[in-house]
């Protein structure tokens, strides 16, 4: 896995060189999903959002799978409209 620095947004993403897949940190993925990073991590632990666990403390989000999940119109029964 290599680390890629995006000059346009000054963010750091990981790229799996074997599969050419791009992984996002929880902060980057939360920005795309328009969620709080803590909510996204909680949903990942609950299995509600596609993710990959690199270690006991490190979770990353595959960009392609995250986009597909967002396009599918994800819902969470615990989220209530204000």
C-alpha positions, 0 to 999 in steps of 0.5 A: 500500500502506498500513500498518495498526497492529493494536491487539490485538497491537501489530503492523504489517501492510501492506494493498494498497489496490487488492486489499484484501489483507493482508500480514504481515511474516516475524515476524508470519507466523512467529508464525501458522505457528509457525515461526522467522522465519528458517525461514519466510524460507528456505522463501519463498526456496525457493518452499515458502511463498506470499510476495511480494517487494517488493524485493531485501531485503523479503518479505511474506506474504499472509495469505489465502494463508498461511492456505490454505497452513497448512490444506493441511497443508504438509510439508517433506521436510527436517523430521524429528520428534525 
